[in-house]
Amino acid sequence: MDQFLQFLITGITVGSIYALVALGFTIIYNASDVVNFAQGEFVMIGAMTAIYLSGKGMPLILSAVTAVAVTVVIGMLLEKLAIEKARNATVVTTIIITIGASILLRGAALLLWGKDYYGLEAFSGEEPIHIGTATILPQNLWVIGGTAIAVLCVKFFFDRTMLGKAILACSFNKRAASLVGINVRMMLLIAYGLSAGLGACAGILIAPITFMSYQSGVMLGLKGFCAAILGGMGNSTGAVAGGLLLGILEALGAGFISSGYKDAISFFIILLVLFFRPSGLFGKAGTERV
């Protein structure tokens, strides 16, 4: 039982990061119908920027805020310089553009920080908290709590603010939104910035737990995409639930079967979902908006 609890804690921690990355995928997909495969690089850039600034003597909180701001700007530049220019392109073309952006950002990170792995100091110490024979690090609580706060803030933004509702309007019908005076291009720009900011937050939260490098965003991006598919692409609540579920199943599989199959377990689950419920666990099957 204690072993199960330990794996469960690990799964919720990892799943929280997947949930944030998946939420970033969902925001951009809803706003522009684009699957942004550079989302993992936003996670990496946020973490690496915070680590670099912290290493230069900047206070941790200021390093984190600056890293998020830098990543938001990069996300907006991606939309302005690449996605907007190809707004009439096919879905496959836009996916290729985001993959190219991912490679570009990864190459830039390699030039800036090299191939080494870096870590960030824990937010509030590393003394483990004991729950029976299981232990949880304070940083795990930061990850879980930070994810919960970010999800609630995003929900409040879309449900209670005019700007959030304007982005939602664009996701339903861009032409109609434009006709009622909403600046669709600006909304898309904000959506990309918000998605990049969420990715940066995920990277900063997880950096004290796992070492980061220029290529760390690849797997995190793929896992976040899997979580978004698992929950139902375009469903924000499903993205969060999918991330948590994927993290827990992955941790339990790695603990009770083999850690060597950790990544394979995640992708096997996604294959099952795509075969038997392509719309995702929380998506609406067989519906079409006309």
Buried (B, 14 or more C-beta within 10 A) or exposed (E): EEEEBBBBBBBBBBBBBBBBBBBBBBBBBBBBEBBBBBBBBBBBBBBBBBBBBBEEEBEBEEBBBBBBBBBBEBBBBBBBEBBBEEBEBEEEEBBBBBBEBBEBBBEBBEEEBEEEEBEBBBBEEEEEEEEEEBBBBBBBBBBBEBBEEBBEEBBEBBEEEEBBBBBBBBBEEBEEBBEEEBEBBEBBBBBBBBBBBBBBBBBBBBBBBBBBBBBBBBEBBBBBBBBBBBBBBBBBBBBBBBBBBBBBBBBBBBBEEEEEEBBEBBEEBBEEBEEEBEBBBBBEEEEEEE
